[in-house]
């Protein structure tokens, strides 16, 4: 989805926030556009990142990449290294998995983003990735943020589920202060008192971050909600709110997934979601205007 008609919701503010000298929005300065490969995030585009939670095999990641690329995804996601709550859960295939993902993305002609867990991995992963992802657990891993600030690759910075929006932007400041302002902010849900969904999707926090920073802001409804039936509507809300894109989990056969299969969309569900996003403006007319007499 690269050519929506509407532009960014916010392009200027009256005064800059002194807490965010590097990534903060400044009067008269438009939103920062960050490219993953040739895909722009920010400005007038609404970009979609899709793929499985983890790279499980070469066959699986090639299948997933082919499906999401054919159905309209702009960027492939997938984890080669997986930080899991339990040490007995699938931890990913490591650099071998990253090589598989690189081949799958290249076969479809789309860029890829994948999570990096430690500063020591940045150099080894750099030749194989188009963008690094910082997961929620590592949002305040200062050594990792410093290392990523010294690269020239885009960084997808996820908000920690216990962090305020201010702390999220300050984490981005750490990366930018080290020399790299090619940062995309990703809201992935915060921990609250409810347990009906996996986390609480904080769209208001994402909008606040968009107003306060010049960085693109996207939403991860898969991790925030954890219920595939609700993800398409959250995706529609993201587009309608004027945010810059989505990252969603899509697995060829979620029931067989080694990681977070219960929250992944099937290819058919992803296809339907993309079709809904394409027609969102036409499908939701304002009732008062529809009924107004000439």
N, C-alpha and C positions, 0 to 999 in steps of 0.2 A: 504494500500500500504506500506508494511513493508520491502520489500527486493529489492529495486532498485539496479542496478549494480554500479552506480557511487557514489562516496563518497562526502564529503563536498567540497565546492568550495575553501575554504580557511582554512588552518590549522596553519599558522604562519605568523608573520610579522617581519620586521627588528628591530623595536623599539616599546615599549609599549607607549600608550598615557597616560600621567600622570593624566589626568582628570578622568580616569576611573580605579582606582587602584583595585577595586573589580571585575568588570565585563569586563574590557578591555582585549583584546587579548594580549598575551605575547609571546615573542620569544620562540619557542620550545614547546609551550603548545597547544595541539589540542583542537578542539571545545568541549564545555561542553555539555554532553548529559543529558537531563532532562526527567524524566519519569512521565507521568500521568497514574497512575495505572501501568500496565505492558507495556505501549506504549512509546517507546523512541522517543524523539524529538532531532534532531542533529545527528552527526555522519553520517552513511550511509543511514539512513531511511528517507522516505518522508511520513509523517503522515497526515491523513485527519480527521478533526473534523467537524461534521455535525449535524444538527437538527434545530428546529424552533427558531424563535426569542424569543418567550415566551412560557411558559407552560400555556396552556389555560384550560385544564381539564385532568383528569387521562386517559380517553379514548384517547384523542388526543396525549398525550406525549407517551403513550405506542405504539400507531400506528406509530408515527414518529420514535421512537427508533427502532422498529422492521424493518421498511423500510430501514433506513440508515445503520443499522448494517448488514442487509442482503446484501446490495449493496456495502459494502466495507468500511464503515466509521470505524475508529479506536476508536474515542471518541465521546460521545454525548454532544451536546451543547443545551442550552435552558435557558431562563431567568425566574427566580422566582420573582426577584425584577427588575422592569423596570424603569429606569430614562427617563422620556419622556419630550419633549419640552413643550407640553401643559399639564396643570394639569388635563384636562378633558379626556386625552387619557388613555387607559388601563395601569395600573401600575403594573400588575403582581399579582400572588396569594400568594406571600410571602412564609413563611416557609411551609405552606400546599402544595404549588406548588413544593417546593424543595423535600418534601417527596414523591410526585408523581413521580418526575424525578428520584429520587434515586431508587424507585421500578422498573421503566421502564428500567433504565440502568442495574440494577442487573438481570432483566429478560432476557436481551440480552447478558449478560456477558461482557459488555464494561464499561469503566470508564466515568465519567462526569466532565464537567467544567461549572461553572455558575458564574455570576457576583455578586460581593459583593459591596454594596454602601457606607458603613460606618464602622468605627472601631468597633462600638457597635455590629455589626452583625457578626463579624468574629468568635467569640466564639460559638455563636448559630449555625452557618452554618458549622463549622469545622467538626463535626462528619458525616455529610451527603455528603461532597464533596470530589472529588479526586484532584481537582485543583480550585483555585480561579481565577476569571477574574477581572481585573481592566479595566473598560471602559474608553473610550476616555475622558469623562468629569472629571474623577477622576485621571488622570495620574499624576497630581501635588497636589493631596490631601495628604499632607505629613503625617497627622495623620493616614490615612488608610495605606499608604506605610509602616510606622513604625510598625503598628499592624501586617501586613502581613509578615514583616521581622522577627517577633517574632514567627511565626508558622513554621511547618515543611512541609507544603503543597506547591506544585508547584504554581507559580503565572504566569498567562498569562497577560502580560502588554501591553495594546493597546496604540498606539501613539495618542496623542491628535491631532485633526484636525488642530490646530493652532500652533503646536510645531515643533521645528527643530529636526533633528535627534540627535543632541547633547543633547538637553533637554530630549529627550526620554531615552537616555542612562544614563543621570544623575538621572532620576527618578528610573531607575533600580538600580543605586548606592545606593539610599536611602533604598531600600529593602535589598540589600546585606549587607550594613553597619549595619543594624539591626540584621543580623545573618542568612539570608536565601538567598542563591544564586541559588535556583532552579527556575529560571526565564526564561520564553519564551517571546521573543519580538514579537509583532504583529503589522504590518503595516496595517492600515484600511482606508487610504486615507486622504489627506489634503485639506483644503479649498483654492481654487484659484479663478481665474476670470471666469472660464468656468462654465456653468450650464447645459451642455449637459449630463453629468453624475452627480451622487449625490455628489461625491468629485473627486479629482484627485488622482489616484492610483500612489504612488511614489515608484516604484520598485527600482529606483536608490537609494533612501534613505534607503530602506531595505537592498540593497547590501552593502551600506556604513556601515550600522550598523553591518552587518555580518562580514565585514572586520575589523571593529574597536573593536568588542566585541567578547567574547568567547561563547556568549549565542546563542541558536537556534533562528532563525528568520522565522516567518511564515507570510502569507498574508491573509487578509480578503477581498476578492473581492466583497462580497455581499454588505457590507457597503460602500466600496470605490466607487463602480460603480453604484449599484442600479438598473441595467438592466440585468435581467436573461439571455438574449440572448448573452451578452458579457462575462458573468462569466466563461464559460468553456474555452474560449481562454485566459483569464487572469490566470486561473488555470494552463493551459499548459505553459504559460510564466513563472509562478512561479517555476514549475518543471524544465523547461529548464534552468532557471537562476541559479539553484543549491541551492535554498532556501530550508528550512526544512519542509514545510508543508503548509496546508490550513485550514481555518475555514470558512465554508459556511453555509448559511441558506437554509434549506430544510423543506418544510411544506407539509403534505399530501394533503391539498386542499388550496393553497395560496389565492384563492378568498375569502375564509371564515376566513382568519387569523385576529386576533384581533390586530396584531402588525406587520408592515412592510411586509405585504403579497405581495406587488408589487415587492419586490426585492428577494423573495424566489424562489428557484428552486422547481419544482415538483419532485416527486420520479423518474419519467421517465427521466427528464432532468439530474438529479443527476447520474442516471445509465449510461446515454450516456457520461457524463463528465468523470466518472470513467473509462469507457472503453477506451476513448480517451487517458487518462493519462497512462493507462497500455501499450498502443501501440505507445506512442509518438515517441520513438527513431526509431522504424521501419517505421513510416509513413512519416518521413521528411528527406530523404537522401540528402546529399550534391550533388548538380547538377554537379559540376565540377568533382567530383570523379566518379559519375555515368557514365559520358560521356568520361572519360579519356581512351585513347587507351592503351592497354597493350604493 
